[in-house]
Amino acid sequence: MNEQLKNNSSLELHAQEGSCLEDGRCHPGILSFNPGKGYVFEETLPRPSYVPNPRIFDGKHLSVARRRDGRIQPHLKTVTVDESFDPNVYCALVFEELLTAMRHANR
């Protein structure tokens, strides 16, 4: 890392509206040099927190999540296909589990 010390430099701060500068707190942003103004630090917008869709059913073959808009979203889990795999049996098991999940989701 290249470190340099610039004496007698001015620093201009562009904080987000409503942002409170607290000592000891990190502020994400961009530090740039403007020959006319000196150094300018521009605080970036805070990232919105990610909230995953809540899982309302978690079975052996599938899981079901409820989306923010209220819709239901099923997810199939991975399956190992080998010589003992029977697609008819697998599909019947998934169908039974999906029925259970849908009944559970409508409560």
GROMACS elastic network, one bead per residue, 0.5 to 0.9 nm:
[ bonds ]
;  ai    aj funct       b0    kb
    6     9     6  0.61618   500
    9    38     6  0.64843   500
    9    39     6  0.72758   500
   10    37     6  0.74545   500
   10    38     6  0.54579   500
   10    39     6  0.61228   500
   10    40     6  0.83857   500
   11    37     6  0.81781   500
   11    38     6  0.63356   500
   11    40     6  0.56253   500
   11    41     6  0.71522   500
   12    37     6  0.78002   500
   12    38     6  0.76057   500
   12    39     6  0.62218   500
   12    41     6  0.61596   500
   12    42     6  0.83998   500
   13    39     6  0.87105   500
   13    40     6  0.59644   500
   13    42     6  0.60860   500
   13    43     6  0.77487   500
   14    40     6  0.74542   500
   14    41     6  0.61109   500
   14    43     6  0.60834   500
   15    18     6  0.82024   500
   15    19     6  0.62188   500
   15    20     6  0.83743   500
   15    21     6  0.83358   500
   15    41     6  0.82126   500
   15    42     6  0.62259   500
   15    43     6  0.50633   500
   15    44     6  0.79257   500
   16    19     6  0.52884   500
   16    20     6  0.87407   500
   16    42     6  0.82779   500
   16    43     6  0.62073   500
   16    44     6  0.72190   500
   16    45     6  0.68345   500
   16    46     6  0.89579   500
   17    20     6  0.87922   500
   21    25     6  0.77374   500
   21    27     6  0.82226   500
   22    25     6  0.56919   500
   22    26     6  0.85976   500
   23    26     6  0.85947   500
   27    43     6  0.65639   500
   27    44     6  0.81197   500
   28    42     6  0.85277   500
   28    43     6  0.58482   500
   28    44     6  0.58868   500
   28    45     6  0.82524   500
   28    46     6  0.80796   500
   29    41     6  0.66822   500
   29    42     6  0.53705   500
   29    45     6  0.82901   500
   30    40     6  0.80604   500
   30    41     6  0.56148   500
   30    42     6  0.52908   500
   30    43     6  0.65581   500
   30    44     6  0.72917   500
   31    39     6  0.69136   500
   31    40     6  0.57104   500
   31    42     6  0.65168   500
   31    43     6  0.87740   500
   32    38     6  0.85112   500
   32    39     6  0.57596   500
   32    40     6  0.53541   500
   32    41     6  0.64589   500
   32    42     6  0.82966   500
   33    36     6  0.88336   500
   33    37     6  0.78455   500
   33    38     6  0.56839   500
   33    40     6  0.61174   500
   33    41     6  0.87946   500
   34    37     6  0.53316   500
   34    38     6  0.50891   500
   34    39     6  0.59778   500
   34    40     6  0.70082   500
   35    38     6  0.55802   500
   35    39     6  0.81369   500
   37    40     6  0.75742   500
   43    46     6  0.88173   500
   44    47     6  0.87840   500
   45    48     6  0.89734   500
   46    49     6  0.89088   500
   47    50     6  0.87930   500
   51    54     6  0.85131   500
   52    55     6  0.87046   500
   52    67     6  0.86013   500
   53    65     6  0.59030   500
   53    66     6  0.58695   500
   53    67     6  0.53066   500
   53    68     6  0.67133   500
   54    64     6  0.86524   500
   54    65     6  0.54941   500
   54    66     6  0.58123   500
   54    67     6  0.73607   500
   54    68     6  0.87504   500
   55    58     6  0.70551   500
   55    63     6  0.71066   500
   55    64     6  0.57777   500
   55    66     6  0.64618   500
   56    63     6  0.77400   500
   56    64     6  0.57672   500
   56    65     6  0.54237   500
   56    66     6  0.66137   500
   56   101     6  0.81097   500
   56   104     6  0.79625   500
   56   105     6  0.68129   500
   57    62     6  0.81613   500
   57    63     6  0.53463   500
   57    64     6  0.50039   500
   57    65     6  0.69768   500
   57    74     6  0.89868   500
   57   100     6  0.89183   500
   57   101     6  0.59294   500
   57   102     6  0.88800   500
   57   104     6  0.75053   500
   57   105     6  0.77591   500
   58    61     6  0.83539   500
   58    62     6  0.64250   500
   58    64     6  0.65267   500
   58    65     6  0.88335   500
   58   101     6  0.82719   500
   59    62     6  0.53334   500
   59    63     6  0.57293   500
   59    64     6  0.86119   500
   59    97     6  0.70479   500
   59    98     6  0.89842   500
   59   101     6  0.82662   500
   60    63     6  0.80467   500
   60    77     6  0.77954   500
   60    94     6  0.87767   500
   60    97     6  0.81614   500
   61    75     6  0.87761   500
   61    76     6  0.61605   500
   61    77     6  0.54009   500
   61    78     6  0.77734   500
   61    79     6  0.79723   500
   61    90     6  0.87802   500
   61    93     6  0.77713   500
   61    94     6  0.60536   500
   61    97     6  0.73192   500
   61    98     6  0.89038   500
   62    74     6  0.68617   500
   62    75     6  0.55008   500
   62    77     6  0.51988   500
   62    78     6  0.87595   500
   62    94     6  0.72260   500
   62    97     6  0.73897   500
   62    98     6  0.74908   500
   62   101     6  0.88554   500
   63    73     6  0.85046   500
   63    74     6  0.58173   500
   63    75     6  0.52664   500
   63    76     6  0.65875   500
   63    77     6  0.73900   500
   63    98     6  0.86957   500
   63   101     6  0.80307   500
   64    72     6  0.67926   500
   64    73     6  0.55848   500
   64    75     6  0.60416   500
   64    76     6  0.87371   500
   64    98     6  0.86284   500
   64   101     6  0.69678   500
   64   102     6  0.85691   500
   64   105     6  0.84664   500
   65    71     6  0.85727   500
   65    72     6  0.58866   500
   65    73     6  0.51850   500
   65    74     6  0.63509   500
   65    75     6  0.79671   500
   66    69     6  0.80830   500
   66    70     6  0.59924   500
   66    71     6  0.58706   500
   66    73     6  0.61161   500
   66    74     6  0.87425   500
   66   105     6  0.83956   500
   67    70     6  0.52912   500
   67    71     6  0.53574   500
   67    72     6  0.60906   500
   67    73     6  0.68562   500
   68    71     6  0.74143   500
   69    72     6  0.89426   500
   72   102     6  0.86724   500
   72   105     6  0.79483   500
   74    98     6  0.81670   500
   74   101     6  0.88312   500
   76    79     6  0.86961   500
   76    94     6  0.84626   500
   80    85     6  0.77742   500
   81    84     6  0.77302   500
   81    85     6  0.55019   500
   81    86     6  0.85191   500
   82    85     6  0.53764   500
   82    86     6  0.89421   500
   83    86     6  0.83413   500
   85    89     6  0.82864   500
   85    90     6  0.77713   500
   86    89     6  0.54654   500
   86    90     6  0.62349   500
   86    91     6  0.87021   500
   87    91     6  0.59545   500
   87    92     6  0.84461   500
   88    91     6  0.52622   500
   88    92     6  0.61864   500
   88    93     6  0.86669   500
   89    92     6  0.51283   500
   89    93     6  0.62082   500
   89    94     6  0.86639   500
   90    93     6  0.51527   500
   90    94     6  0.61786   500
   90    95     6  0.85520   500
   91    94     6  0.50421   500
   91    95     6  0.59963   500
   91    96     6  0.85831   500
   92    95     6  0.50410   500
   92    96     6  0.62055   500
   92    97     6  0.86132   500
   93    96     6  0.51749   500
   93    97     6  0.61915   500
   93    98     6  0.85495   500
   94    97     6  0.50924   500
   94    98     6  0.59852   500
   94    99     6  0.85834   500
   95    98     6  0.50532   500
   95    99     6  0.62244   500
   95   100     6  0.86864   500
   96    99     6  0.52136   500
   96   100     6  0.63731   500
   96   101     6  0.87318   500
   97   100     6  0.50277   500
   97   101     6  0.61459   500
   97   102     6  0.86433   500
   98   102     6  0.61045   500
   98   103     6  0.85500   500
   99   102     6  0.51715   500
   99   103     6  0.61938   500
   99   104     6  0.85288   500
  100   103     6  0.52066   500
  100   104     6  0.61325   500
  100   105     6  0.86189   500
  101   105     6  0.60558   500
  101   106     6  0.87474   500
  102   106     6  0.63144   500
  103   106     6  0.54002   500
  103   107     6  0.69498   500
  104   107     6  0.57070   500
